[in-house]
Amino acid sequence: MEEIIFMEPNSSVDFTISDDAVGQRVDTFLANQLKAYSRSYLQTLIKGGCITINGKPMSKPSYPLELSDKIVMTFPPAPDKKELKKIVDNLGAAIIEENPNFLIVFKPAGLTMHAAHTHDTEITLVDWLLAQFTNLASVGEHERPGIVHRLDKYTSGLVIIPRNSYAHMQFSNMFQNRKIEKTYLALVKGHPRKSGVIDLSIAPHPSHTKMMVIKRDGKGGRPAETEYEVLEYYDDAALVQVKPKTGRTHQIRVHFASLGHPLLGDVVYGQESSLINRQALHAQSLVFEYDGKRYSFTHDVPADFQKALDTLRKTKF
């Protein structure tokens, strides 16, 4: 296996361009040389002034290399540990698996994945993780270290947290290429068909910044595909197993709402429910292959979801 090299904070590495690299973009060249880091991460460093070419600062990832160009890349310093927020308890989160390259974490409903803005004071899952694994601060993007996929604030379930830049790149590519199987459980209003595939494009709402909309003609939206199977029917609700094939924002929620079967408790795309005080959506399992080994993780629904289920089962259809 090819050796993957990780650079220390504040360390530098230099390259001199030979014939075979002439004309390459500088970000492409660096991604080929520094395989522990994703191209997008290296682009961020370039734009942030972390490289010089022939002794002059360069901030254009698209710069075409010339023969004998000398590149010097200096990696940023380690984040200031004083910036870490004080965490008083586990916030309901839990480490399910601790692998040298990644963590599998249970995120409870009500806990935000990461801060939307640097001035946000709300404690997030990232804050909780950084308090235990400080090296995560240098993995991925500075604003959301260690994050390669997300769950909505009021969705519970499992997430993958890469522990180094190489793993971050690997998992990012796996999500992009649909190599990770995600399974959710949802409680929806009414009785959808027993099984189906929802194939409707999704786009940001034109006036509500925290909402998405369906684009039935496909114009202006991004392709989104959701496969589902009803596990149980109740009086006016159903338990559905959902396997999203893409990972668009609010995909499951907006797709089921488009069928006329919004998730119970989803006040954005449906309405409040006396059964559960948030959207009834749980990321139940993750299945993937990493470095030649297959992994499978499952987490039971939390207490509020189970309570709603128990109540509904008294009115089983």
DAQUI-V622315 format. One record per backbone hydrogen bond with DSSP energy under -1.0 kcal/mol. CO is the residue of the C=O (numbers start at 1). NH is the residue of the N-H. If there is no record, write none. Layout:
# DAQUI-V622315
co->(CO,CO)
nh->(NH,NH)
This chain:
# DAQUI-V622315
co->(8,11,13,15,17,18,19,21,24,25,26,27,28,29,30,34,38,39,40,41,42,43,44,45,46,50,51,52,53,56,60,61,63,65,66,69,70,71,72,73,80,81,90,94,97,101,102,103,104,104,105,106,107,108,112,113,117,124,125,126,127,129,129,133,134,135,136,139,144,152,153,156,157,159,161,164,165,166,167,168,169,170,171,172,173,174,175,181,183,183,184,185,186,187,188,194,196,198,201,202,203,208,211,213,215,218,222,225,225,226,227,228,229,232,233,236,237,238,239,239,240,241,242,243,248,250,251,252,253,254,256,257,262,263,264,265,266,279,280,281,282,282,283,284,285,286,287,288,290,293,295,297,302,303,304,305,306,307,308,309,312,313)
nh->(11,75,73,71,68,21,22,24,65,29,30,31,32,33,34,37,42,43,44,45,46,47,48,50,49,74,58,72,56,53,63,27,26,23,69,17,54,15,52,13,83,84,93,106,104,163,99,161,96,97,159,94,157,111,125,126,120,128,129,130,131,132,133,136,137,138,139,146,147,155,110,283,107,105,103,168,169,170,171,172,173,174,175,176,177,179,178,287,284,285,242,282,240,264,238,230,228,226,215,222,213,211,205,203,218,221,202,245,246,198,243,196,241,239,317,190,234,188,231,232,186,229,184,227,251,254,255,256,257,258,261,260,189,266,280,267,270,281,187,156,185,284,158,299,183,297,181,295,293,290,288,286,306,307,308,309,310,311,312,313,315,316)
